[in-house]
Amino acid sequence: MSLNSFLLMRHEILLLAITLLLIVGEIFIPKHKKGSIVHLALFLFGIHTVVGFLAIEESSLFGGMFQTNNLIHFFKNTLNIGVLVLLLQSADWIQEKIVQKNKGTEFFILLFSSLLGMYFMISAGDFLMFYIGLELATLPVAALVAYETSKRISSEAGIKFILSAGFASGVALFGISLLYATTGSIYFNEVMEVITSNNLTILAFILFFTGLSFKISLVPFHFWTADVYEGAPISVASYLSVISKGAAAFILMILLFTVLKPLMHVWENIIYVVAIATMTIGNLFALRQKNMKRFLAYSSIAQAGFILLGLIAGTQLGAATVVYFILIYIFSNLAAFGVVQAISLKTGKENMDDYNGLYRTNPKLSLVMMLALFSLAGIPPVAGFFGKFFLFTAAASQGYYFLVFIAVVNATISLYYYLLVIRAMFIRNSDDPIPYFKNKIYMRLGLLITAIGILVLGLYSPLYDYIYELSSIFS
């Protein structure tokens, strides 16, 4: 492999090297110092995240199977930031609950293997590389979901996830095989030139879209989401909610805007219906939730419905708004999950009623959660408002006014159930409130980064302009 090839695959090779170093560390670090593997993993991944921001040229490898451009490079860096924050928030849990069971290194290996799969998936230049990346991104997560083997609910969640993922993967692969049958190629640039709107191609797209809809938790392929989030460790639920969902939405956007663009008259109708169903059902079910992990699960389903507003536009504006919204969503949801994880680790409490009076005992955690929920609800001036505003603008620019109206109605509904948590923290009293506690440095740093991200992304508009320029490949 030449130096140029090494630089093009910088993210993938560095992440693989980090994984191998952790395996070596597991062998040589003494048993009584296994907790240091957490510091080593954070240090190495921090370097990986920083190195990822170095400039990279647009090119392809392996005959077009692997490709990269500035937008893909930016999105990989976005995923890196999200995973780094997630690791900071999970460090205390790993040290206190996982390392003592001699499963700390394995957690990082599985997580990084899944992230490596996402790298390959979003850099794919053909459906074979895409499918390999999809499987590599999915299978390690099944083990992570069932990682707390002492809890029956975690094992149950792992079984539900792997069965659902296996079925969705098979459906998507069947769709890919039908696309190959109708076009005679699996390379994106070749399929794009010869694809036509016939019945077999439309069926292939429906099957393929169904498989990816599972990853993004779109209705009606969302049934696994709440049960898996509730049973999985909070850090894994957070990973599924932001990193896994974001990567799947990004590659779906690329495929819709390039390879499947000739079928736009077909998929825009499908996305129109799925967007309305996903926003509405996600919000209505979120109203009934008391467990915070299930609450955030249905919230994430509703947010996926909003992402579809950018996809349905099919334009450069739509692509820019999708990437910008995913970036905002990563910070917002990680902040919410981070607070839930901090409280759960110290007290074991995960229900909304347990948060009554939280502001009186833990005001800083309450403020971070308030920022996160305001951003998810789309209240100005935090970042979520601008993310949703740009999504609505992208859909309206293509004449989808009724869809935008439904989205605004759903945004209003979401505001109500997000305010339920805020009311519990700031207004309601409790005879047995969560006592004051102080988080360790990694958790505090992770929550600080998310809070800064929510505020800065809402006030720093040049970043959106930069993303819009990167999206010019879809113009």
C-alpha positions as CSV (number, residue, x, y, z in Angstrom):
1,M,0.0,0.0,0.0
2,S,1.4,3.4,-1.0
3,L,1.7,6.4,1.2
4,N,-1.1,8.0,-0.7
5,S,-3.4,5.1,0.0
6,F,-2.4,5.2,3.6
7,L,-3.4,8.8,3.8
8,L,-6.7,8.2,2.1
9,M,-7.6,5.5,4.6
10,R,-6.2,7.4,7.5
11,H,-9.3,7.0,9.7
12,E,-9.6,3.3,9.1
13,I,-5.9,2.4,9.5
14,L,-5.4,4.5,12.7
15,L,-8.6,3.0,14.3
16,L,-7.4,-0.5,13.4
17,A,-4.0,0.3,14.9
18,I,-5.6,1.6,18.1
19,T,-7.6,-1.6,18.4
20,L,-4.5,-3.8,18.0
21,L,-2.6,-1.7,20.6
22,L,-5.5,-2.2,23.1
23,I,-5.2,-6.0,22.5
24,V,-1.5,-5.8,23.3
25,G,-2.2,-3.6,26.3
26,E,-4.7,-6.2,27.6
27,I,-1.9,-8.8,27.4
28,F,0.9,-6.9,29.2
29,I,-1.0,-4.6,31.7
30,P,-1.0,-6.3,35.1
31,K,-4.3,-7.5,36.4
32,H,-4.4,-5.0,39.3
33,K,-3.9,-2.1,36.9
34,K,-6.5,-3.1,34.3
35,G,-8.3,0.2,35.0
36,S,-5.5,2.0,33.1
37,I,-6.8,0.5,29.8
38,V,-9.6,3.2,30.0
39,H,-7.0,6.0,30.1
40,L,-5.0,4.4,27.3
41,A,-8.1,4.0,25.1
42,L,-9.2,7.6,25.7
43,F,-5.7,8.9,25.0
44,L,-5.3,6.9,21.8
45,F,-8.8,7.8,20.5
46,G,-8.2,11.4,21.3
47,I,-5.1,11.4,19.2
48,H,-7.1,9.7,16.4
49,T,-9.8,12.3,16.6
50,V,-7.3,15.2,16.3
51,V,-5.3,13.6,13.5
52,G,-8.6,13.1,11.6
53,F,-8.9,16.8,11.1
54,L,-5.8,17.0,8.9
55,A,-6.7,17.7,5.3
56,I,-7.3,14.9,2.9
57,E,-7.7,14.7,-0.9
58,E,-10.7,13.4,-2.8
59,S,-9.9,10.1,-4.4
60,S,-10.8,6.4,-4.5
61,L,-9.1,3.1,-3.9
62,F,-9.5,-0.6,-4.9
63,G,-11.1,0.2,-8.3
64,G,-13.7,2.5,-6.8
65,M,-14.8,0.3,-3.9
66,F,-13.5,2.8,-1.4
67,Q,-14.0,6.5,-1.9
68,T,-13.5,9.7,0.1
69,N,-14.2,13.4,-0.3
70,N,-14.4,16.4,1.9
71,L,-18.0,15.8,3.0
72,I,-17.3,12.1,3.9
73,H,-14.1,13.2,5.7
74,F,-16.0,15.8,7.7
75,F,-18.7,13.3,8.7
76,K,-16.1,10.8,9.9
77,N,-14.6,13.5,12.1
78,T,-18.1,14.2,13.4
79,L,-18.5,10.6,14.3
80,N,-15.1,10.6,16.0
81,I,-16.1,13.6,18.2
82,G,-19.4,11.9,19.1
83,V,-17.6,8.6,20.1
84,L,-14.9,10.5,22.1
85,V,-17.6,12.3,24.1
86,L,-19.4,9.0,24.6
87,L,-16.2,7.4,25.9
88,L,-15.6,10.3,28.3
89,Q,-19.1,9.9,29.7
90,S,-18.7,6.1,29.9
91,A,-15.3,6.0,31.5
92,D,-16.5,5.9,35.1
93,W,-19.0,3.1,34.3
94,I,-16.4,1.0,32.5
95,Q,-13.9,1.4,35.4
96,E,-16.4,0.7,38.2
97,K,-18.6,-1.9,36.6
98,I,-16.8,-3.5,33.6
99,V,-13.1,-3.6,34.3
100,Q,-13.6,-5.5,37.5
101,K,-15.3,-8.2,35.4
102,N,-12.2,-8.3,33.1
103,K,-14.3,-7.1,30.1
104,G,-12.9,-3.5,29.8
105,T,-10.7,-4.0,26.8
106,E,-13.3,-6.1,25.0
107,F,-15.8,-3.2,25.3
108,F,-13.4,-0.9,23.4
109,I,-12.6,-3.5,20.8
110,L,-16.2,-4.1,20.0
111,L,-17.0,-0.3,20.0
112,F,-14.1,0.5,17.7
113,S,-14.8,-2.4,15.4
114,S,-18.4,-1.1,15.0
115,L,-17.1,2.4,14.2
116,L,-14.6,0.9,11.7
117,G,-17.5,-0.7,9.9
118,M,-19.3,2.7,9.8
119,Y,-16.2,4.2,8.2
120,F,-16.2,1.6,5.5
121,M,-20.0,1.9,5.0
122,I,-20.0,5.7,4.4
123,S,-16.9,5.5,2.2
124,A,-18.3,2.7,0.1
125,G,-18.1,3.0,-3.7
126,D,-20.1,-0.2,-4.3
127,F,-22.7,-2.2,-2.7
128,L,-20.3,-5.0,-1.6
129,M,-18.2,-2.6,0.5
130,F,-21.4,-1.0,1.8
131,Y,-22.7,-4.3,2.9
132,I,-19.5,-5.4,4.6
133,G,-19.3,-2.1,6.4
134,L,-23.0,-2.5,7.5
135,E,-22.4,-5.9,8.9
136,L,-19.2,-4.9,10.7
137,A,-21.0,-1.9,12.2
138,T,-23.9,-4.0,13.4
139,L,-22.6,-7.3,14.7
140,P,-20.3,-5.9,17.5
141,V,-23.2,-3.7,18.7
142,A,-25.2,-6.9,19.4
143,A,-22.6,-8.0,21.8
144,L,-22.4,-4.6,23.4
145,V,-26.2,-4.5,23.9
146,A,-26.0,-7.7,25.9
147,Y,-22.8,-6.7,27.7
148,E,-24.2,-6.6,31.2
149,T,-24.6,-10.4,31.3
150,S,-25.7,-10.4,34.9
151,K,-28.9,-8.6,33.9
152,R,-31.6,-10.7,32.2
153,I,-33.0,-7.6,30.5
154,S,-29.7,-6.9,28.8
155,S,-29.5,-10.5,27.4
156,E,-33.0,-10.1,26.2
157,A,-32.2,-6.9,24.5
158,G,-29.2,-8.5,22.8
159,I,-31.4,-11.3,21.4
160,K,-34.0,-8.9,20.1
161,F,-31.3,-6.7,18.5
162,I,-29.5,-9.5,16.7
163,L,-32.7,-11.2,15.4
164,S,-34.0,-7.9,14.1
165,A,-30.7,-6.9,12.7
166,G,-30.3,-10.2,11.0
167,F,-33.7,-10.0,9.4
168,A,-33.1,-6.4,8.3
169,S,-29.7,-7.2,6.9
170,G,-31.1,-10.1,4.9
171,V,-33.8,-7.9,3.4
172,A,-31.3,-5.2,2.5
173,L,-29.1,-7.8,0.8
174,F,-32.0,-9.2,-1.2
175,G,-32.7,-5.7,-2.4
176,I,-29.1,-5.2,-3.4
177,S,-29.2,-8.5,-5.3
178,L,-32.2,-7.4,-7.2
179,L,-30.5,-4.1,-8.1
180,Y,-27.6,-6.1,-9.4
181,A,-30.0,-8.2,-11.5
182,T,-31.5,-5.1,-13.1
183,T,-28.3,-3.1,-13.6
184,G,-25.6,-5.7,-14.0
185,S,-23.2,-3.9,-11.6
186,I,-22.7,-3.2,-7.9
187,Y,-20.6,-0.1,-8.4
188,F,-22.4,3.1,-7.5
189,N,-21.3,5.1,-10.5
190,E,-22.2,2.4,-12.9
191,V,-25.6,1.6,-11.4
192,M,-26.4,5.3,-11.5
193,E,-25.9,5.5,-15.2
194,V,-28.1,2.5,-16.2
195,I,-30.8,2.3,-13.4
196,T,-34.3,2.6,-14.7
197,S,-37.7,2.8,-13.1
198,N,-39.2,-0.7,-13.6
199,N,-41.1,-2.9,-11.2
200,L,-38.1,-5.0,-10.3
201,T,-36.0,-1.9,-9.5
202,I,-38.7,-0.4,-7.4
203,L,-39.1,-3.6,-5.4
204,A,-35.3,-3.7,-5.0
205,F,-35.3,-0.2,-3.6
206,I,-38.2,-0.9,-1.2
207,L,-36.3,-3.9,0.2
208,F,-33.1,-2.0,0.5
209,F,-34.8,1.0,2.1
210,T,-36.4,-1.4,4.6
211,G,-33.1,-2.8,5.7
212,L,-31.6,0.7,6.3
213,S,-34.8,1.9,8.0
214,F,-34.1,-0.6,10.7
215,K,-30.7,1.1,11.5
216,I,-32.4,4.5,11.6
217,S,-35.4,3.3,13.6
218,L,-38.0,4.6,11.0
219,V,-41.6,3.6,11.5
220,P,-42.7,0.8,11.0
221,F,-39.3,-0.7,11.5
222,H,-38.8,0.8,15.0
223,F,-40.3,-1.9,17.3
224,W,-37.0,-3.1,18.6
225,T,-35.8,0.4,19.6
226,A,-37.3,1.0,23.0
227,D,-36.8,-2.5,24.3
228,V,-33.2,-2.6,23.2
229,Y,-32.4,0.9,24.6
230,E,-34.0,0.0,27.9
231,G,-32.0,-3.3,28.2
232,A,-28.7,-2.1,26.9
233,P,-26.1,-0.3,29.0
234,I,-26.8,3.4,28.8
235,S,-23.5,4.1,26.9
236,V,-24.5,1.5,24.2
237,A,-28.0,2.9,24.0
238,S,-26.4,6.3,23.4
239,Y,-24.1,4.9,20.7
240,L,-27.1,3.4,18.9
241,S,-29.1,6.6,19.2
242,V,-26.5,9.0,17.8
243,I,-23.5,7.3,16.1
244,S,-25.2,4.3,14.5
245,K,-28.3,6.3,13.5
246,G,-26.2,9.2,12.2
247,A,-24.0,7.0,10.0
248,A,-27.0,5.1,8.5
249,A,-28.8,8.4,7.8
250,F,-25.7,9.8,6.1
251,I,-25.1,6.8,3.8
252,L,-28.8,6.7,2.9
253,M,-28.6,10.4,2.0
254,I,-25.6,9.7,-0.3
255,L,-27.3,6.8,-2.0
256,L,-30.6,8.6,-2.5
257,F,-28.9,11.8,-3.9
258,T,-26.6,9.9,-6.3
259,V,-27.2,6.3,-7.1
260,L,-30.9,6.3,-6.6
261,K,-31.6,9.8,-7.9
262,P,-33.3,8.5,-11.1
263,L,-35.9,6.9,-8.8
264,M,-36.7,10.1,-7.0
265,H,-40.3,10.1,-8.1
266,V,-40.6,6.8,-6.3
267,W,-38.7,7.3,-3.1
268,E,-39.9,10.8,-2.4
269,N,-43.5,9.4,-2.0
270,I,-42.2,6.6,0.3
271,I,-40.2,9.0,2.4
272,Y,-43.1,11.4,2.6
273,V,-45.3,8.8,4.2
274,V,-42.6,7.3,6.4
275,A,-41.6,10.8,7.7
276,I,-45.1,11.6,8.8
277,A,-45.5,8.2,10.5
278,T,-42.1,8.3,12.2
279,M,-42.5,11.8,13.6
280,T,-46.1,11.2,14.8
281,I,-45.8,7.7,16.3
282,G,-42.4,8.5,17.9
283,N,-43.9,11.6,19.6
284,L,-47.1,10.0,20.7
285,F,-45.4,7.0,22.3
286,A,-42.8,9.3,24.0
287,L,-45.7,11.0,25.8
288,R,-46.4,7.8,27.7
289,Q,-42.9,6.9,28.8
290,K,-41.6,7.1,32.4
291,N,-38.3,5.3,32.0
292,M,-35.7,7.7,30.7
293,K,-34.1,5.3,28.3
294,R,-37.4,4.4,26.7
295,F,-38.3,8.1,26.7
296,L,-35.1,9.0,24.8
297,A,-35.6,6.0,22.5
298,Y,-39.0,7.3,21.2
299,S,-37.5,10.8,21.1
300,S,-34.8,9.5,18.8
301,I,-37.4,7.8,16.6
302,A,-39.2,11.2,16.3
303,Q,-35.9,12.9,15.5
304,A,-35.3,10.4,12.7
305,G,-38.6,11.5,11.2
306,F,-37.3,15.1,11.1
307,I,-34.1,14.0,9.3
308,L,-36.3,12.7,6.5
309,L,-37.4,16.3,5.7
310,G,-33.9,17.0,4.5
311,L,-33.7,13.7,2.6
312,I,-36.9,14.3,0.7
313,A,-35.6,17.6,-0.7
314,G,-32.9,15.8,-2.7
315,T,-30.8,18.9,-3.2
316,Q,-27.6,20.5,-2.0
317,L,-29.6,22.4,0.6
318,G,-31.2,19.2,1.8
319,A,-27.8,17.4,2.2
320,A,-26.3,20.3,4.1
321,T,-29.3,20.5,6.5
322,V,-29.2,16.7,7.1
323,V,-25.4,16.7,8.0
324,Y,-25.8,19.9,10.1
325,F,-28.8,18.4,12.0
326,I,-27.0,15.2,12.7
327,L,-24.1,17.1,14.1
328,I,-26.4,19.0,16.4
329,Y,-28.4,15.9,17.3
330,I,-25.2,14.1,18.4
331,F,-24.3,16.8,20.9
332,S,-27.9,17.2,22.1
333,N,-28.6,13.5,22.6
334,L,-25.2,12.8,24.1
335,A,-25.9,15.5,26.7
336,A,-29.2,13.9,27.6
337,F,-27.9,10.4,27.8
338,G,-24.8,11.6,29.7
339,V,-27.0,13.1,32.5
340,V,-29.1,9.9,32.6
341,Q,-25.9,7.8,32.8
342,A,-24.4,10.0,35.5
343,I,-27.5,9.7,37.7
344,S,-27.9,5.9,37.0
345,L,-24.3,5.2,37.9
346,K,-24.5,7.0,41.2
347,T,-28.0,6.1,42.3
348,G,-29.4,3.4,40.0
349,K,-32.5,5.6,39.2
350,E,-33.7,5.8,35.6
351,N,-37.3,6.9,35.9
352,M,-38.7,10.4,35.2
353,D,-40.3,10.7,38.6
354,D,-36.9,10.1,40.2
355,Y,-35.8,13.5,38.7
356,N,-38.3,15.4,40.9
357,G,-36.4,18.2,42.6
358,L,-33.1,17.5,40.8
359,Y,-32.3,21.1,40.4
360,R,-32.2,21.7,44.1
361,T,-29.6,19.0,44.7
362,N,-27.7,18.9,41.4
363,P,-28.3,22.2,39.6
364,K,-25.4,21.7,37.0
365,L,-26.8,18.4,35.8
366,S,-30.2,19.9,35.6
367,L,-29.0,22.8,33.5
368,V,-27.2,20.4,31.0
369,M,-30.3,18.3,30.7
370,M,-32.4,21.4,30.2
371,L,-30.1,22.6,27.4
372,A,-30.2,19.1,25.8
373,L,-34.0,18.9,25.9
374,F,-34.4,22.5,24.6
375,S,-32.2,21.6,21.7
376,L,-34.0,18.4,20.9
377,A,-37.3,20.3,21.1
378,G,-36.0,23.1,18.8
379,I,-36.2,26.1,21.2
380,P,-34.1,29.1,20.2
381,P,-31.3,30.1,20.6
382,V,-29.8,26.7,21.2
383,A,-28.6,24.6,18.2
384,G,-31.6,22.4,17.8
385,F,-33.8,25.3,16.7
386,F,-31.6,26.1,13.8
387,G,-31.2,22.5,12.9
388,K,-35.0,22.0,12.6
389,F,-35.4,25.4,10.9
390,F,-33.0,24.5,8.1
391,L,-34.7,21.1,7.7
392,F,-38.1,22.8,7.4
393,T,-36.6,25.2,4.9
394,A,-35.2,22.4,2.8
395,A,-38.5,20.6,2.6
396,A,-40.5,23.8,1.9
397,S,-38.1,24.8,-0.9
398,Q,-39.3,21.8,-2.8
399,G,-43.0,22.5,-2.1
400,Y,-43.6,20.1,0.7
401,Y,-45.7,22.5,2.7
402,F,-48.1,20.0,4.2
403,L,-45.2,17.9,5.4
404,V,-43.6,20.9,7.0
405,F,-46.9,21.7,8.7
406,I,-47.1,18.2,10.1
407,A,-43.5,18.6,11.3
408,V,-44.3,21.8,13.1
409,V,-47.2,20.2,14.8
410,N,-45.0,17.3,15.9
411,A,-42.3,19.7,17.1
412,T,-45.0,21.3,19.3
413,I,-46.0,17.9,20.7
414,S,-42.4,17.1,21.4
415,L,-42.0,20.3,23.3
416,Y,-44.7,19.1,25.7
417,Y,-43.1,15.8,26.7
418,Y,-39.6,17.4,26.9
419,L,-41.0,20.0,29.3
420,L,-42.3,17.1,31.5
421,V,-38.7,16.3,32.4
422,I,-37.8,19.9,32.9
423,R,-40.9,20.4,35.1
424,A,-39.8,17.4,37.2
425,M,-36.3,18.8,37.7
426,F,-37.1,22.5,38.3
427,I,-40.7,22.7,39.6
428,R,-41.8,19.5,41.3
429,N,-40.8,18.5,44.8
430,S,-39.7,15.2,46.1
431,D,-39.6,13.7,49.6
432,D,-36.7,11.6,48.5
433,P,-34.7,13.6,45.9
434,I,-31.6,12.4,44.2
435,P,-28.8,13.4,46.7
436,Y,-26.0,15.7,45.6
437,F,-23.0,14.0,44.1
438,K,-20.0,15.0,42.2
439,N,-19.0,13.4,38.9
440,K,-15.4,12.5,38.1
441,I,-13.3,14.5,35.6
442,Y,-14.1,12.4,32.5
443,M,-17.9,12.7,32.9
444,R,-17.7,16.4,33.7
445,L,-15.5,17.0,30.6
446,G,-17.9,15.0,28.4
447,L,-21.0,16.9,29.6
448,L,-19.1,20.2,29.2
449,I,-18.2,19.5,25.6
450,T,-21.9,18.7,24.8
451,A,-23.1,21.8,26.5
452,I,-20.6,24.0,24.6
453,G,-21.5,22.2,21.4
454,I,-25.2,22.9,21.9
455,L,-24.6,26.6,22.5
456,V,-21.9,27.2,19.9
457,L,-23.6,25.4,17.0
458,G,-26.7,27.5,17.6
459,L,-24.7,30.8,17.4
460,Y,-21.9,30.0,15.0
461,S,-23.5,30.1,11.6
462,P,-20.3,29.9,9.5
463,L,-20.2,26.2,10.3
464,Y,-23.4,25.6,8.4
465,D,-22.0,27.6,5.5
466,Y,-19.0,25.4,5.5
467,I,-21.1,22.2,5.4
468,Y,-23.2,23.7,2.6
469,E,-20.0,24.2,0.5
470,L,-19.0,20.6,1.2
471,S,-22.4,19.5,0.0
472,S,-21.8,21.0,-3.4
473,I,-21.2,17.5,-4.8
474,F,-25.0,17.1,-4.8
475,S,-25.7,20.3,-6.7
